[in-house]
Amino acid sequence: MGSIKFFLISGGNEDQITDEELLQQFKEVQLLDKEDKHLIKTFIDAFLTKRKVQKLAQ
Protein backbone atom coordinates (compact mmCIF):
# COMPACT_ATOMS: atom_id res chain seq x y z
CA MET A 1 0.00 0.00 0.00
CA GLY A 2 1.26 3.50 -0.77
CA SER A 3 1.89 5.07 2.60
CA ILE A 4 4.93 6.46 4.32
CA LYS A 5 5.76 6.39 7.99
CA PHE A 6 7.07 9.41 9.80
CA PHE A 7 7.63 10.43 13.38
CA LEU A 8 5.69 13.33 14.81
CA ILE A 9 7.95 15.81 16.54
CA SER A 10 5.39 16.32 19.29
CA GLY A 11 5.78 12.88 20.78
CA GLY A 12 7.62 10.49 18.50
CA ASN A 13 4.39 8.72 17.60
CA GLU A 14 4.43 6.72 14.41
CA ASP A 15 1.75 7.66 11.89
CA GLN A 16 0.95 6.96 8.23
CA ILE A 17 -0.17 9.06 5.30
CA THR A 18 -3.06 7.18 3.72
CA ASP A 19 -4.26 9.85 1.27
CA GLU A 20 -2.74 8.65 -2.02
CA GLU A 21 -2.95 12.03 -3.76
CA LEU A 22 -1.28 13.80 -0.84
CA LEU A 23 1.38 11.10 -0.67
CA GLN A 24 2.17 11.57 -4.36
CA GLN A 25 2.40 15.32 -3.90
CA PHE A 26 4.84 14.91 -1.00
CA LYS A 27 6.96 12.58 -3.14
CA GLU A 28 7.09 15.22 -5.87
CA VAL A 29 7.93 17.95 -3.37
CA GLN A 30 10.90 15.89 -2.20
CA LEU A 31 12.41 16.31 -5.67
CA LEU A 32 12.30 20.11 -5.56
CA ASP A 33 15.25 22.29 -4.62
CA LYS A 34 15.78 23.45 -1.04
CA GLU A 35 14.21 26.89 -1.54
CA ASP A 36 11.02 25.51 -3.12
CA LYS A 37 10.64 22.93 -0.34
CA HIS A 38 11.05 25.67 2.25
CA LEU A 39 8.34 27.72 0.54
CA ILE A 40 5.91 24.78 0.50
CA LYS A 41 6.62 24.04 4.17
CA THR A 42 5.92 27.70 4.96
CA PHE A 43 2.57 27.56 3.12
CA ILE A 44 1.57 24.36 4.93
CA ASP A 45 2.58 25.80 8.30
CA ALA A 46 0.63 29.02 7.66
CA PHE A 47 -2.49 27.10 6.62
CA LEU A 48 -2.37 24.77 9.62
CA THR A 49 -1.76 27.67 11.98
CA LYS A 50 -4.73 29.54 10.51
CA ARG A 51 -7.00 26.52 11.03
CA LYS A 52 -5.81 26.09 14.63
CA VAL A 53 -6.51 29.76 15.38
CA GLN A 54 -9.94 29.53 13.77
CA LYS A 55 -10.74 26.46 15.85
CA LEU A 56 -9.67 28.23 19.05
CA ALA A 57 -11.82 31.25 18.15
CA GLN A 58 -15.00 29.16 17.93
C-alpha positions in Angstrom: 0.0 0.0 0.0 1.3 3.5 -0.8 1.9 5.1 2.6 4.9 6.5 4.3 5.8 6.4 8.0 7.1 9.4 9.8 7.6 10.4 13.4 5.7 13.3 14.8 7.9 15.8 16.5 5.4 16.3 19.3 5.8 12.9 20.8 7.6 10.5 18.5 4.4 8.7 17.6 4.4 6.7 14.4 1.8 7.7 11.9 0.9 7.0 8.2 -0.2 9.1 5.3 -3.1 7.2 3.7 -4.3 9.9 1.3 -2.7 8.7 -2.0 -3.0 12.0 -3.8 -1.3 13.8 -0.8 1.4 11.1 -0.7 2.2 11.6 -4.4 2.4 15.3 -3.9 4.8 14.9 -1.0 7.0 12.6 -3.1 7.1 15.2 -5.9 7.9 18.0 -3.4 10.9 15.9 -2.2 12.4 16.3 -5.7 12.3 20.1 -5.6 15.2 22.3 -4.6 15.8 23.4 -1.0 14.2 26.9 -1.5 11.0 25.5 -3.1 10.6 22.9 -0.3 11.1 25.7 2.3 8.3 27.7 0.5 5.9 24.8 0.5 6.6 24.0 4.2 5.9 27.7 5.0 2.6 27.6 3.1 1.6 24.4 4.9 2.6 25.8 8.3 0.6 29.0 7.7 -2.5 27.1 6.6 -2.4 24.8 9.6 -1.8 27.7 12.0 -4.7 29.5 10.5 -7.0 26.5 11.0 -5.8 26.1 14.6 -6.5 29.8 15.4 -9.9 29.5 13.8 -10.7 26.5 15.9 -9.7 28.2 19.1 -11.8 31.3 18.1 -15.0 29.2 17.9 
